[in-house]
Amino acid sequence: MARNKEAGDDRRAGAVRKRSQIKNKLTGTWTKRDDTTGKFMDVKEDKKPFKGVRKKGLKTMAKKAAVKKRPAKKAAKKPAARKTTARKPVKRVVKKAPARKAAKRR
């Protein structure tokens, strides 16, 4: 957390640790967030950011997301086997028509 120099000085030495703030695009307000649990702690009523809390903007969040989403290096693809254009012989099975019975003569 924050370290104070002297009692009653009302000054903080350094930024608040393990916390960050994000600007809400819809409302324009700043939201304080706990980095260890990820829970939102407080929302600022006015449009000014919290004092002494580091800011996490779209750029830093996008960088973290890009690092997580990087795909593993793929192995080099082997060249595909050559396809021949010559036709392969096709075995044809010829079915013999059933023998017709001779017509009965009367």
VEXPAVEX-175843 format. One record per residue: residue number from 1; residue in three letters; z, y, x of N, C-alpha, C, CB in turn. Coordinates in pm, 1 decimal, always signed. Atoms other than C-alpha are relative to their C-alpha. Glycine has a CB too. Example, Ala and Ser with C-alpha at 12.3 -4.5 7.8 and 13.67 -1.06 7.14 Angstrom:
# VEXPAVEX-175843
+-----+-----+----------+----------+----------+----------+----------+----------+----------+----------+----------+----------+----------+----------+
:   i :  aa :      n.w :      n.v :      n.u :     ca.w :     ca.v :     ca.u :      c.w :      c.v :      c.u :     cb.w :     cb.v :     cb.u :
+-----+-----+----------+----------+----------+----------+----------+----------+----------+----------+----------+----------+----------+----------+
:   1 : ALA :     +0.0 :   -119.0 :    +89.0 :   +780.0 :   -450.0 :  +1230.0 :     +0.0 :   +120.0 :    +90.0 :   +124.6 :     +2.7 :    -99.2 :
:   2 : SER :     -6.0 :   -119.0 :    -82.0 :   +714.0 :   -106.0 :  +1367.0 :    +73.0 :   +109.0 :    -77.0 :   -141.5 :    +46.2 :    +41.4 :
+-----+-----+----------+----------+----------+----------+----------+----------+----------+----------+----------+----------+----------+----------+
END
This chain:
# VEXPAVEX-175843
+-----+-----+----------+----------+----------+----------+----------+----------+----------+----------+----------+----------+----------+----------+
:   i :  aa :      n.w :      n.v :      n.u :     ca.w :     ca.v :     ca.u :      c.w :      c.v :      c.u :     cb.w :     cb.v :     cb.u :
+-----+-----+----------+----------+----------+----------+----------+----------+----------+----------+----------+----------+----------+----------+
:   1 : MET :     +0.0 :   -117.1 :    +83.4 :     +0.0 :     +0.0 :     +0.0 :     +0.0 :   +124.3 :    +88.5 :   +120.7 :     -0.7 :    -95.2 :
:   2 : ALA :     +5.7 :   -125.8 :    -73.4 :    +26.9 :   +362.4 :   +106.0 :   +124.0 :    +16.6 :    +87.9 :    -13.0 :   +118.5 :    -97.2 :
:   3 : ARG :   -112.8 :    -30.5 :    -88.8 :   +244.7 :   +480.1 :   +392.6 :    +25.0 :   +149.9 :     -6.5 :    -28.2 :    -46.4 :   +147.9 :
:   4 : ASN :    -34.7 :   -142.2 :     +5.6 :   +425.7 :   +808.7 :   +359.0 :    +64.0 :    +41.8 :   +131.3 :    +95.1 :    +29.5 :   -118.8 :
:   5 : LYS :    -54.5 :    -49.7 :   -127.2 :   +515.0 :  +1022.8 :   +659.7 :   +148.9 :    +27.7 :    -12.7 :    -73.7 :   +127.6 :    +44.7 :
:   6 : GLU :   -140.1 :    -36.9 :    +16.3 :   +840.9 :  +1177.4 :   +545.4 :    +33.3 :     -1.8 :   -148.5 :    +29.4 :   +140.1 :    +62.4 :
:   7 : ALA :    -43.0 :     -0.9 :   +140.3 :  +1041.0 :  +1156.2 :   +228.4 :    -12.4 :   +141.1 :    -56.5 :   +146.2 :    -51.4 :    -13.6 :
:   8 : GLY :    +11.7 :   -129.8 :    +63.9 :   +958.8 :  +1437.8 :     -9.8 :   -119.7 :    +80.0 :    +48.4 :   +124.4 :    +78.5 :    +22.6 :
:   9 : ASP :   +115.8 :    -71.7 :    -53.3 :   +643.3 :  +1533.8 :   +182.1 :   -116.4 :     -1.7 :    -99.4 :    -43.8 :    -61.5 :   +133.8 :
:  10 : ASP :   +105.3 :    +17.7 :    +99.7 :   +417.8 :  +1415.4 :   -103.4 :   -140.2 :     -7.9 :    +60.7 :     +5.2 :   +113.0 :    -99.2 :
:  11 : ARG :   +130.0 :    +23.4 :    -62.8 :   +139.0 :  +1322.7 :   +138.3 :    -11.7 :   -147.2 :    +35.8 :    -18.6 :    +89.2 :   +126.3 :
:  12 : ARG :    +27.2 :   +139.1 :    -35.0 :    -17.8 :   +989.0 :   +201.4 :    -71.5 :     -2.5 :   +133.9 :    -84.8 :    -71.0 :   -110.2 :
:  13 : ALA :    +68.5 :    +16.3 :   -127.4 :   -120.9 :   +876.3 :   +549.0 :    -99.4 :   -114.2 :    -14.9 :   +100.9 :    -27.2 :   +116.6 :
:  14 : GLY :   +102.8 :   +103.5 :    +13.9 :   -449.9 :   +690.5 :   +511.9 :    -28.0 :    -32.6 :   -145.2 :    +41.6 :   -126.1 :    +73.3 :
:  15 : ALA :    +41.8 :    +37.2 :   +135.5 :   -616.6 :   +533.9 :   +214.8 :    +90.0 :   -109.2 :    -55.4 :   -146.6 :    -46.7 :     -0.8 :
:  16 : VAL :    -74.7 :   +106.6 :    +65.5 :   -453.1 :   +305.2 :    -37.5 :    -72.9 :   -130.7 :    +29.1 :    +13.8 :    +25.2 :   -155.1 :
:  17 : ARG :    +63.8 :   +126.9 :    -36.7 :   -517.5 :    -52.0 :    +73.6 :     -4.9 :    -95.2 :   -118.2 :    +74.1 :    -65.5 :   +116.5 :
:  18 : LYS :    +19.4 :   +104.9 :   +101.1 :   -635.1 :   -343.1 :   -139.0 :    -33.5 :    +56.4 :   -137.6 :   +124.3 :    -86.1 :     -9.9 :
:  19 : ARG :    +43.7 :    -59.2 :   +126.4 :   -766.3 :   -105.7 :   -405.4 :   -131.6 :    +70.9 :    +21.7 :   +106.0 :    +97.9 :    -56.2 :
:  20 : SER :   +125.2 :    -73.4 :     -6.5 :  -1099.9 :    +48.0 :   -482.0 :    -23.8 :    +65.0 :   -135.1 :   -118.5 :    -92.9 :    +39.5 :
:  21 : GLN :    +33.3 :    -62.4 :   +127.4 :  -1255.8 :   +262.9 :   -748.6 :   -150.7 :     -2.1 :    -18.7 :    +54.2 :   +144.9 :     -7.0 :
:  22 : ILE :   +140.9 :     +9.4 :    +37.2 :  -1586.3 :   +238.7 :   -929.7 :    -25.8 :   +102.3 :   -108.8 :    -37.9 :   -144.5 :    -47.8 :
:  23 : LYS :    +34.3 :    -99.1 :   +101.1 :  -1761.6 :   +505.5 :  -1130.9 :    -71.5 :    -69.4 :   -116.1 :    -88.7 :   +112.7 :    +60.4 :
:  24 : ASN :    +61.2 :    +54.6 :   +120.9 :  -1848.2 :   +412.4 :  -1488.3 :   -119.2 :    +88.3 :    -35.3 :   +103.2 :     -7.4 :   -119.0 :
:  25 : LYS :   +120.5 :    -78.2 :    +27.0 :  -2206.8 :   +520.0 :  -1556.4 :     -1.7 :    +55.6 :   -142.3 :   -123.6 :    -85.3 :    +23.4 :
:  26 : LEU :     +4.4 :    -41.6 :   +139.8 :  -2160.7 :   +542.1 :  -1932.2 :    +88.5 :   +121.3 :    -27.5 :    +41.9 :   -114.7 :    -89.2 :
:  27 : THR :    -95.2 :   -106.5 :    +31.4 :  -1852.7 :   +759.1 :  -1947.5 :    +11.9 :   +103.8 :   +110.4 :   +135.2 :    -59.0 :    -27.5 :
:  28 : GLY :    -11.1 :    -92.2 :   -111.9 :  -1868.3 :   +918.9 :  -1602.2 :   +139.4 :     +5.5 :    +59.6 :    -40.6 :   +136.4 :    -43.2 :
:  29 : THR :   -136.9 :     +2.1 :    -52.6 :  -1501.3 :   +835.4 :  -1534.5 :    +11.5 :   -103.7 :   +110.8 :   +101.8 :    -30.1 :   -112.6 :
:  30 : TRP :    -25.0 :    +92.8 :   -110.2 :  -1356.8 :   +647.7 :  -1237.2 :   +102.6 :   -104.1 :    -43.4 :    +49.1 :    +75.8 :   +126.4 :
:  31 : THR :    -90.0 :   +109.9 :    +33.7 :  -1186.0 :   +308.7 :  -1275.6 :    +58.2 :    -56.6 :   +128.5 :    -73.8 :   -110.7 :    -80.9 :
:  32 : LYS :    -68.5 :    +55.6 :   -117.3 :   -926.1 :   +187.9 :  -1023.1 :     +9.2 :   -150.8 :    -16.3 :   +142.2 :    +62.7 :    +18.4 :
:  33 : ARG :     +7.4 :   +145.4 :     +4.6 :   -949.3 :   -181.3 :   -933.5 :    +82.1 :    -60.3 :   +113.2 :   -146.2 :    -47.4 :     +8.3 :
:  34 : ASP :    -76.8 :    +72.8 :   -101.2 :   -718.0 :   -422.2 :   -748.1 :    -94.2 :    -99.6 :    +65.8 :   +125.3 :    -72.5 :    -62.5 :
:  35 : ASP :    +96.4 :    +86.6 :    -68.9 :   -925.2 :   -599.8 :   -479.6 :    +46.2 :   -144.7 :    +10.6 :    -26.9 :    +53.6 :   +138.1 :
:  36 : THR :    -46.6 :   +137.9 :    -15.7 :   -702.5 :   -907.3 :   -451.0 :    -19.1 :    -80.7 :   -127.9 :   +147.1 :     -1.7 :    +40.8 :
:  37 : THR :    +12.9 :    +73.2 :   +126.3 :   -703.5 :  -1002.6 :   -819.5 :   -129.9 :    +32.3 :    -72.6 :   +117.7 :    +31.1 :    -90.3 :
:  38 : GLY :   +122.5 :    -40.3 :    +66.9 :  -1013.7 :   -812.9 :   -931.8 :    +23.2 :    +65.6 :   -135.1 :    -88.3 :   -118.0 :    -17.2 :
:  39 : LYS :    -30.9 :    -60.4 :   +130.0 :   -833.9 :   -666.9 :  -1233.3 :    -11.2 :   +152.2 :     +7.8 :   +141.7 :    -40.9 :    -46.8 :
:  40 : PHE :     +5.2 :   -145.1 :     +8.7 :   -892.0 :   -311.8 :  -1346.5 :   +140.4 :    +51.2 :    -30.7 :   -102.2 :    +46.7 :   -108.7 :
:  41 : MET :   -137.0 :    -48.2 :    +10.9 :   -573.5 :   -107.2 :  -1315.7 :    +11.8 :   +124.3 :    -86.7 :    +54.9 :    +28.6 :   +136.7 :
:  42 : ASP :    -16.2 :   -128.8 :    +65.8 :   -635.0 :   +241.5 :  -1446.8 :   -135.8 :    +67.7 :    -11.6 :    +99.8 :    +89.6 :    +77.1 :
:  43 : VAL :   +121.4 :    -79.4 :    +18.4 :   -905.8 :   +475.7 :  -1576.1 :    +40.1 :   +146.2 :     +3.9 :    -73.3 :    -35.5 :   -134.4 :
:  44 : LYS :    -29.3 :   -142.4 :    -12.8 :   -908.9 :   +843.1 :  -1484.1 :    -47.6 :    +72.0 :   -125.4 :    -67.1 :    +59.9 :   +126.9 :
:  45 : GLU :    +35.7 :    -71.5 :   +122.9 :   -910.4 :  +1077.0 :  -1783.5 :   -107.2 :   +106.2 :    +25.5 :   +124.2 :    +65.1 :    -61.0 :
:  46 : ASP :   +103.4 :    -98.3 :    -30.8 :  -1105.5 :  +1353.6 :  -1613.7 :   -108.8 :    -68.0 :    +84.2 :    +60.6 :   +123.8 :    +75.2 :
:  47 : LYS :   +115.0 :    +59.0 :    -69.1 :  -1430.8 :  +1300.5 :  -1424.4 :    +15.5 :     +0.1 :   +151.7 :   -125.7 :    +74.4 :    -37.5 :
:  48 : LYS :    -23.7 :     -2.6 :   -144.1 :  -1274.2 :  +1343.3 :  -1078.4 :    +48.5 :   -137.0 :    +46.4 :   +103.0 :   +109.9 :    +37.2 :
:  49 : PRO :    -46.6 :   +129.8 :    -49.5 :  -1211.0 :  +1035.8 :   -857.5 :   +148.1 :     +0.9 :    +35.1 :    -80.6 :    -41.1 :   +121.4 :
:  50 : PHE :   -139.0 :    +12.8 :    -42.3 :   -865.4 :   +904.0 :   -767.7 :    +12.1 :    +45.8 :   +144.5 :    +50.4 :   -146.2 :    -16.2 :
:  51 : LYS :    -22.3 :    -43.4 :   -137.5 :   -717.0 :  +1052.0 :   -449.8 :    +47.8 :   -117.4 :    +83.7 :   +101.9 :   +115.5 :     +5.4 :
:  52 : GLY :    -47.4 :    +99.2 :    -95.5 :   -677.7 :   +824.0 :   -151.2 :    -42.7 :   -142.2 :    -28.3 :   +145.6 :     +4.6 :     +5.6 :
:  53 : VAL :    +47.8 :   +135.2 :    +30.8 :   -853.6 :   +522.4 :   -307.6 :   -146.9 :     -5.1 :    +38.3 :    +21.1 :    -36.9 :   -152.5 :
:  54 : ARG :   +138.4 :     +6.3 :    -46.8 :  -1174.6 :   +408.4 :   -145.4 :    -96.6 :    -24.1 :   -114.7 :    -15.6 :   -109.4 :   +104.4 :
:  55 : LYS :   +100.7 :     +8.7 :   +105.2 :  -1491.9 :   +427.5 :   -348.8 :    -95.3 :   -114.4 :    +28.9 :    -77.2 :   +132.4 :    -13.2 :
:  56 : LYS :   +101.1 :   +104.4 :    -10.8 :  -1719.5 :   +135.1 :   -413.9 :   -111.8 :    +39.5 :    -93.7 :    +57.4 :   -142.8 :    -34.6 :
:  57 : GLY :   +112.1 :    -43.0 :    +81.5 :  -2050.7 :   +264.2 :   -532.1 :   -100.9 :   -112.1 :    -18.5 :    -67.0 :   +120.9 :    +62.4 :
:  58 : LEU :   +105.1 :    +97.3 :    +23.6 :  -2368.8 :    +88.2 :   -628.0 :    -55.2 :    -54.5 :   +130.4 :   -111.3 :    +61.6 :    -82.0 :
:  59 : LYS :    +56.1 :    +44.4 :   -127.0 :  -2486.2 :    +73.6 :   -267.4 :    +84.7 :   -109.5 :    +63.7 :    -13.1 :   +117.6 :    +95.5 :
:  60 : THR :    -85.9 :   +100.3 :    -62.8 :  -2183.8 :   -117.6 :   -137.6 :     +4.4 :   -127.2 :    -83.0 :   +141.4 :    +55.0 :    +19.4 :
:  61 : MET :     -3.0 :   +117.6 :    +86.1 :  -2176.9 :   -348.6 :   -438.9 :   -131.6 :    -77.6 :    +12.4 :    +25.4 :    +40.9 :   -147.1 :
:  62 : ALA :   +130.3 :    +64.4 :    -13.7 :  -2549.5 :   -419.0 :   -400.6 :     -9.7 :    -74.4 :   +132.8 :   -112.8 :   +103.6 :    -11.3 :
:  63 : LYS :     +2.1 :    +66.1 :   -129.8 :  -2503.9 :   -502.4 :    -31.5 :    +77.4 :   -130.8 :     -5.1 :    +57.9 :    +91.5 :   +107.8 :
:  64 : LYS :    -80.4 :   +122.1 :    +10.4 :  -2228.9 :   -753.5 :   -110.3 :    -72.3 :   -106.2 :    -80.7 :   +135.8 :    +30.3 :    -63.5 :
:  65 : ALA :    +72.5 :    +94.7 :    +83.7 :  -2438.1 :   -912.9 :   -382.7 :   -118.2 :    -59.5 :    +75.9 :    -48.2 :    +68.1 :   -128.6 :
:  66 : ALA :   +115.2 :    +47.6 :    -75.7 :  -2738.0 :   -938.3 :   -149.9 :    +43.6 :   -100.7 :   +105.5 :    -73.8 :   +117.5 :    +65.7 :
:  67 : VAL :    -49.9 :    +93.0 :   -101.5 :  -2529.8 :  -1108.9 :   +118.0 :    +32.1 :   -135.4 :    -63.7 :   +125.7 :    +58.0 :    +70.1 :
:  68 : LYS :    -35.4 :   +124.7 :    +66.7 :  -2403.8 :  -1367.7 :   -130.8 :   -122.7 :    -76.4 :    -46.6 :    +90.4 :    +27.9 :   -117.6 :
:  69 : LYS :   +116.6 :    +64.0 :    +59.1 :  -2747.5 :  -1435.8 :   -279.1 :   -105.1 :    -42.0 :   +101.3 :    -61.6 :    +91.4 :    -99.1 :
:  70 : ARG :   +101.8 :    +35.8 :    -98.5 :  -2933.8 :  -1486.5 :    +48.8 :    -21.8 :   -150.8 :     -0.1 :    +40.6 :    +48.7 :   +140.9 :
:  71 : PRO :    +26.7 :   +143.7 :     -1.6 :  -3106.4 :  -1822.7 :    +36.6 :     +7.8 :    -55.2 :   +142.0 :   -137.9 :    -29.6 :    -60.7 :
:  72 : ALA :     -5.5 :    +64.0 :   -130.6 :  -3062.0 :  -2068.5 :   +317.8 :   -141.3 :     -8.5 :    +55.6 :    +65.2 :   -141.2 :     -8.9 :
:  73 : LYS :   +132.7 :     +7.8 :    -60.0 :  -3346.3 :  -2090.4 :   +566.4 :    -65.5 :   -131.8 :    -39.4 :     +7.9 :    +13.6 :   +154.3 :
:  74 : LYS :    +72.7 :   +118.0 :    +42.9 :  -3608.6 :  -2329.4 :   +442.2 :    -67.7 :    -63.6 :   +121.0 :   -103.8 :    +35.6 :   -109.4 :
:  75 : ALA :    +69.0 :    +70.3 :   -107.1 :  -3754.9 :  -2594.4 :   +666.6 :   -149.3 :    +28.8 :    -11.1 :    +28.1 :   -153.0 :     -5.9 :
:  76 : ALA :   +143.6 :    -26.4 :     +0.9 :  -4115.5 :  -2543.0 :   +768.5 :    -71.3 :   -108.1 :    -80.3 :    -55.9 :     +6.7 :   +144.3 :
:  77 : LYS :    +72.5 :    +95.3 :    +82.9 :  -4352.8 :  -2703.5 :   +525.6 :    -98.4 :    -78.0 :    +85.5 :    -73.2 :    +71.6 :   -115.1 :
:  78 : LYS :    +97.5 :    +83.1 :    -69.6 :  -4559.7 :  -2993.8 :   +652.1 :   -134.9 :    +22.8 :    -65.5 :    +40.0 :   -151.4 :     -3.5 :
:  79 : PRO :   +131.6 :    -18.8 :    +61.0 :  -4932.8 :  -2957.1 :   +606.5 :    -30.3 :   -115.4 :    -95.5 :   -109.8 :    +10.6 :   +108.9 :
:  80 : ALA :    +31.7 :   +100.7 :   +101.3 :  -5057.8 :  -3139.1 :   +301.0 :   -106.8 :    -95.0 :    +53.7 :    -48.0 :    +67.2 :   -131.5 :
:  81 : ALA :    +98.4 :    +98.8 :    -42.9 :  -5256.3 :  -3457.3 :   +352.4 :   -136.5 :    +40.8 :    -53.1 :    +38.4 :   -142.7 :    -48.7 :
:  82 : ARG :   +134.5 :    -37.0 :    +41.6 :  -5630.3 :  -3407.4 :   +337.3 :    -44.5 :    -85.5 :   -116.1 :    -98.2 :    -12.9 :   +115.9 :
:  83 : LYS :    +52.0 :    +73.4 :   +113.6 :  -5787.2 :  -3503.6 :    +13.5 :   -146.5 :    -30.5 :    +26.8 :    +18.1 :    +79.9 :   -132.4 :
:  84 : THR :   +140.5 :    +36.4 :    -20.0 :  -6110.7 :  -3694.1 :    +35.5 :    -75.7 :    +21.8 :   -128.7 :    -14.0 :   -146.5 :    +47.1 :
:  85 : THR :    +81.3 :    -24.6 :   +118.5 :  -6392.4 :  -3613.8 :   -196.5 :    -76.5 :   -124.8 :    -43.2 :    -97.2 :   +113.9 :    +26.0 :
:  86 : ALA :    +72.8 :   +122.0 :    +36.2 :  -6542.0 :  -3963.3 :   -191.2 :    +71.8 :    -68.6 :   -115.3 :    -12.8 :    -96.2 :   +121.8 :
:  87 : ARG :    -59.1 :    +68.1 :   +114.4 :  -6490.8 :  -4153.4 :   -511.8 :    +39.6 :   -141.1 :    +37.5 :    -96.7 :     -1.8 :   -118.2 :
:  88 : LYS :    -45.6 :   +136.2 :    -22.9 :  -6296.8 :  -4472.0 :   -507.1 :    -65.7 :    -90.0 :   -103.2 :   +155.3 :    -10.1 :     -7.3 :
:  89 : PRO :    +62.3 :    +90.8 :    +97.9 :  -6460.5 :  -4774.0 :   -669.2 :   +100.2 :    -36.1 :   -109.0 :    -52.4 :   -128.8 :    +69.5 :
:  90 : VAL :    -84.4 :    +29.4 :   +114.9 :  -6324.8 :  -4843.6 :  -1014.2 :    -35.5 :   -138.2 :    -49.6 :    -17.0 :   +106.2 :   -112.4 :
:  91 : LYS :    +24.7 :   +133.7 :    +52.8 :  -6283.8 :  -5197.7 :  -1132.2 :    -16.5 :    +10.5 :   -150.0 :   +115.0 :    -98.1 :    +36.6 :
:  92 : ARG :    +23.4 :     -5.0 :   +143.0 :  -6434.1 :  -5235.5 :  -1471.7 :    +14.0 :   -139.9 :    -55.6 :   -139.1 :    +59.1 :    -32.5 :
:  93 : VAL :    -20.4 :   +129.3 :    +65.3 :  -6322.2 :  -5514.7 :  -1694.0 :    -88.1 :     +0.8 :   -125.0 :   +153.9 :    -25.6 :    -35.9 :
:  94 : VAL :    +89.6 :     +9.1 :   +114.5 :  -6589.9 :  -5620.4 :  -1937.0 :    +53.4 :   -109.1 :    -90.4 :   -147.9 :    -29.0 :    +43.7 :
:  95 : LYS :    -49.3 :    +97.8 :    +94.6 :  -6460.0 :  -5788.3 :  -2242.3 :   -120.5 :    -64.9 :    -68.7 :    +96.4 :    +65.7 :   -104.0 :
:  96 : LYS :   +109.0 :    +70.9 :    +66.2 :  -6682.1 :  -6052.0 :  -2382.9 :    +25.2 :     +1.7 :   -148.9 :    -13.5 :   -145.5 :    +52.3 :
:  97 : ALA :    -11.2 :     -2.2 :   +145.4 :  -6752.9 :  -6024.4 :  -2748.7 :    +25.5 :   -141.7 :    -48.0 :   -128.2 :    +59.3 :    -66.3 :
:  98 : PRO :    -26.1 :   +135.5 :    +48.9 :  -6619.3 :  -6318.8 :  -2946.4 :   -129.9 :    -61.3 :    -55.0 :   +111.1 :     +1.6 :   -109.9 :
:  99 : ALA :   +121.7 :    +70.3 :    +44.6 :  -6884.0 :  -6577.8 :  -3024.2 :     -2.8 :     +0.3 :   -151.6 :     -5.4 :   -146.8 :    +55.3 :
: 100 : ARG :    +13.2 :     -1.6 :   +144.7 :  -7019.6 :  -6547.6 :  -3375.3 :    -23.5 :   -140.0 :    -49.7 :   -113.4 :    +92.7 :    -44.4 :
: 101 : LYS :    +20.1 :   +131.2 :    +57.2 :  -7000.7 :  -6842.2 :  -3591.4 :   -137.8 :     -1.2 :    -68.6 :   +115.2 :    -35.9 :   -100.7 :
: 102 : ALA :   +132.8 :    +11.7 :    +62.5 :  -7332.8 :  -6965.9 :  -3711.4 :    +16.1 :     +4.5 :   -151.9 :    -72.2 :   -132.4 :    +44.2 :
: 103 : ALA :     -5.7 :    -12.8 :   +144.8 :  -7402.0 :  -6882.5 :  -4069.9 :    -21.5 :   -137.9 :    -64.2 :   -106.4 :   +102.0 :    -50.6 :
: 104 : LYS :    +12.6 :   +128.8 :    +65.2 :  -7359.3 :  -7178.5 :  -4297.3 :   -129.8 :     -1.8 :    -80.8 :   +123.0 :    -28.9 :    -90.6 :
: 105 : ARG :   +122.9 :    +12.1 :    +75.5 :  -7686.5 :  -7301.1 :  -4437.4 :    +25.7 :    -83.2 :   -122.5 :   -111.7 :    -61.1 :    +84.8 :
: 106 : ARG :    -17.6 :    +77.0 :   +121.8 :  -7702.7 :  -7427.5 :  -4784.5 :   -122.8 :    -71.5 :    -37.6 :    +42.4 :    +85.9 :   -111.2 :
+-----+-----+----------+----------+----------+----------+----------+----------+----------+----------+----------+----------+----------+----------+
END
